Amino acid sequence: MNTVRTGMAMLLAAAVLALAGCGENEAPPPPKDEHRALQRAIQEPLDKARAVEGELQKQHEAMQRQLDEAEQ
């Protein structure tokens, strides 16, 4: 009889722990303004660099076409 009680207690404890994990999670708080400012401070130079890189790539391709046409 004692083993039955122990087994039932363990089963009950496992069920309680399983149900405790099913609670609703709160949504994360929205980012603070200072976090957004920091993100913008990091992102803006990267965006500028990508734009410049794209322009330089276009210029390189145009120069390469001119060189190819001059060789022919």
N, C-alpha and C positions, 0 to 999 in steps of 0.2 A: 504494500500500500504506500509505503514511503517513496518508492521509486516512481509510482504513478504521480504522486504529488509533485515530485521534483521535475518530472517530465512535463507535466502540465504547466508548472511555473516557468520553465524554460521556454515552452511554446508560447505562453502568454507574453513573456518578456520579448521574445523575437517579434511577435505580432505588434506589440507597442512600439518597438524600435522601427519596424518597417513603416508603420503608419505615421510616425513622427517625421520621417523623411519625406512624406508626401505633402507637407505644408506648402502654402503658396509662397513663392519668393517675391520679395519686393523688387520693383524695377530700380535699376541704378539711378541715382540722382543725376539730373542734367549737368553737363559740364559748366563749371563756373566761368565767368567772363575772363578772369585772369588766365584760365587754361586755354580758352579760345584765342586770347591775344598771343600767348606763347606759341600756339600751333600756327597762327598766321605769321608770326615772326620767323618761324622755321620754314614754312611752306612758300612764302613769297619769293625769297631768293632762289629757291629750287625751281619755281615756275619760271622765273626770269632766265635762269641758266638754261633750262630746256628750250625756251623760245630762241635764245641766242644760238644754241647748238643747232636747232633746226635751220635757222638762217644761214649759218656757216656751212651746213651740209648742202643746202641748195646752191650756195656760191661755189662750193667745191665741185659739185656735179656739173654746173654750167661751165666752169673752167675746164673740166675734164672733157666735156663735149667739144669745146673750142679746140683743145689740143688734138683730139681725135680727128676733127674735121681738117685741121691744118696738116696733119700727117698724110692724109689721103690725097 
